[in-house]
Amino acid sequence: MQTTSAIVEGQPATPVAEAGQFQAGHVLTVSAGHAVHDTYTAFLPSLLPVFIANLSLSNTEAGLLTVFMQGPSLVQPLIGHLADRIGGGKPFAGKWPVEDRGVSVEDVREVQFLLSQLGFDTKGIDGMRGPNTMRAARAFQQARGLVPDGYLSAALLEALRGAIRERG
């Protein structure tokens, strides 16, 4: 294993593994931390009455303890993405559609109808954005050379209308 030295003023040099090298020790440390956290939070709800009675916690304090213990779970995807980026990973595939207006239930029904007319089966027209509709939308987008994200948008609706006009 080749290593380089990390030099910090006033401290001796310590070996640092190369960037592309698998570091089993770090993986085991993180895994152990997750195991402890997950085990503790799994038993926390059943232990709250004991904590309230024996540690003189108020209901508010017990609730805050629960929120505090679950908080890290909310940021885990962000931490994972940050770790991927530091390791040379790519950014998220696309930007959030901030300029796009939402689609109504009637728009979803029209999307489903047009997809069905074009041969992309949505398994019914119900106005719901379910997995069948998203699967059909992705197939249509892929067939047309669009980004196949299955996102039901005004742009998708316009593309479907255009495809129907082209078909005649």
C-alpha positions as semicolon CSV with decimal commas, in nm:
position;residue;x (nm);y (nm);z (nm)
1;M;0,000;0,000;0,000
2;Q;0,144;0,334;-0,103
3;T;0,084;0,624;0,126
4;T;0,167;0,989;0,138
5;S;0,226;1,197;0,445
6;A;-0,015;1,458;0,569
7;I;0,181;1,726;0,752
8;V;0,011;1,949;1,003
9;E;0,217;2,216;1,178
10;G;0,325;2,107;1,520
11;Q;0,221;1,743;1,466
12;P;0,410;1,446;1,326
13;A;0,332;1,324;0,975
14;T;0,058;1,062;0,950
15;P;0,004;0,822;0,661
16;V;-0,294;0,896;0,434
17;A;-0,427;0,637;0,190
18;E;-0,437;0,723;-0,178
19;A;-0,763;0,868;-0,308
20;G;-0,878;0,567;-0,510
21;Q;-0,793;0,305;-0,250
22;F;-1,059;0,115;-0,055
23;Q;-1,031;0,186;0,316
24;A;-1,185;-0,102;0,510
25;G;-1,115;0,058;0,848
26;H;-1,320;0,366;0,763
27;V;-1,605;0,156;0,629
28;L;-1,615;-0,054;0,946
29;T;-1,610;0,255;1,165
30;V;-1,901;0,415;0,980
31;S;-2,092;0,084;0,977
32;A;-2,050;0,043;1,352
33;G;-2,170;0,398;1,411
34;H;-2,479;0,335;1,200
35;A;-2,550;0,008;1,381
36;V;-2,539;0,180;1,721
37;H;-2,751;0,472;1,601
38;D;-3,010;0,252;1,430
39;T;-3,034;0,011;1,724
40;Y;-3,073;0,291;1,977
41;T;-3,339;0,473;1,775
42;A;-3,529;0,148;1,717
43;F;-3,572;0,098;2,092
44;L;-3,619;0,465;2,181
45;P;-4,002;0,479;2,147
46;S;-4,053;0,191;2,388
47;L;-3,802;0,341;2,632
48;L;-3,956;0,690;2,642
49;P;-4,206;0,608;2,923
50;V;-3,916;0,470;3,130
51;F;-3,710;0,784;3,062
52;I;-4,003;1,007;3,156
53;A;-4,064;0,819;3,483
54;N;-3,705;0,754;3,595
55;L;-3,519;1,054;3,456
56;S;-3,792;1,308;3,528
57;L;-3,816;1,409;3,161
58;S;-4,116;1,606;3,054
59;N;-4,315;1,492;2,750
60;T;-4,166;1,783;2,556
61;E;-3,812;1,681;2,646
62;A;-3,884;1,320;2,551
63;G;-4,026;1,437;2,219
64;L;-3,721;1,652;2,154
65;L;-3,500;1,353;2,231
66;T;-3,683;1,157;1,962
67;V;-3,649;1,440;1,710
68;F;-3,281;1,481;1,798
69;M;-3,214;1,111;1,742
70;Q;-3,398;1,101;1,409
71;G;-3,248;1,427;1,277
72;P;-2,930;1,273;1,135
73;S;-3,141;1,038;0,923
74;L;-3,281;1,338;0,739
75;V;-2,942;1,460;0,623
76;Q;-2,791;1,121;0,534
77;P;-2,873;1,155;0,161
78;L;-2,700;1,493;0,153
79;I;-2,396;1,359;0,335
80;G;-2,382;1,067;0,094
81;H;-2,402;1,299;-0,205
82;L;-2,131;1,522;-0,058
83;A;-1,908;1,218;-0,005
84;D;-1,969;1,113;-0,366
85;R;-1,881;1,460;-0,491
86;I;-1,560;1,471;-0,284
87;G;-1,471;1,130;-0,425
88;G;-1,510;1,260;-0,780
89;G;-1,875;1,171;-0,839
90;K;-2,101;1,364;-1,071
91;P;-2,363;1,618;-0,958
92;F;-2,733;1,539;-0,960
93;A;-2,860;1,459;-1,309
94;G;-3,082;1,761;-1,348
95;K;-3,195;2,080;-1,188
96;W;-3,518;2,115;-0,997
97;P;-3,785;2,246;-1,236
98;V;-3,841;2,584;-1,068
99;E;-3,975;2,754;-1,381
100;D;-4,224;2,477;-1,456
101;R;-4,587;2,516;-1,358
102;G;-4,745;2,216;-1,195
103;V;-4,992;1,998;-1,378
104;S;-5,348;1,957;-1,260
105;V;-5,546;1,636;-1,230
106;E;-5,710;1,720;-1,563
107;D;-5,365;1,767;-1,718
108;V;-5,259;1,426;-1,583
109;R;-5,572;1,271;-1,737
110;E;-5,485;1,432;-2,070
111;V;-5,124;1,308;-2,043
112;Q;-5,253;0,958;-1,975
113;F;-5,499;0,975;-2,265
114;L;-5,237;1,105;-2,510
115;L;-4,978;0,849;-2,396
116;S;-5,234;0,572;-2,451
117;Q;-5,322;0,711;-2,795
118;L;-4,955;0,703;-2,888
119;G;-4,915;0,340;-2,775
120;F;-4,764;0,395;-2,430
121;D;-4,992;0,207;-2,191
122;T;-5,070;0,388;-1,865
123;K;-5,302;0,109;-1,745
124;G;-5,597;0,346;-1,727
125;I;-5,689;0,712;-1,716
126;D;-5,746;0,813;-1,356
127;G;-5,565;1,146;-1,317
128;M;-5,316;0,994;-1,069
129;R;-4,937;1,019;-1,109
130;G;-4,870;0,654;-1,044
131;P;-4,586;0,424;-1,148
132;N;-4,765;0,312;-1,467
133;T;-4,809;0,670;-1,587
134;M;-4,450;0,758;-1,502
135;R;-4,324;0,443;-1,677
136;A;-4,524;0,530;-1,991
137;A;-4,402;0,893;-1,977
138;R;-4,040;0,776;-1,950
139;A;-4,087;0,542;-2,247
140;F;-4,237;0,828;-2,453
141;Q;-3,957;1,065;-2,350
142;Q;-3,693;0,809;-2,439
143;A;-3,855;0,738;-2,777
144;R;-3,855;1,112;-2,855
145;G;-3,496;1,172;-2,742
146;L;-3,599;1,367;-2,432
147;V;-3,460;1,322;-2,082
148;P;-3,647;1,010;-1,963
149;D;-3,731;1,128;-1,611
150;G;-4,105;1,049;-1,613
151;Y;-4,174;1,396;-1,472
152;L;-4,525;1,507;-1,563
153;S;-4,491;1,868;-1,671
154;A;-4,645;2,124;-1,901
155;A;-4,352;2,063;-2,137
156;L;-4,433;1,690;-2,150
157;L;-4,798;1,769;-2,219
158;E;-4,695;1,998;-2,506
159;A;-4,462;1,731;-2,646
160;L;-4,750;1,478;-2,635
161;R;-4,985;1,721;-2,809
162;G;-4,718;1,782;-3,073
163;A;-4,672;1,408;-3,126
164;I;-5,048;1,367;-3,178
165;R;-5,049;1,656;-3,430
166;E;-4,754;1,500;-3,616
167;R;-4,931;1,167;-3,629
168;G;-5,230;1,335;-3,786
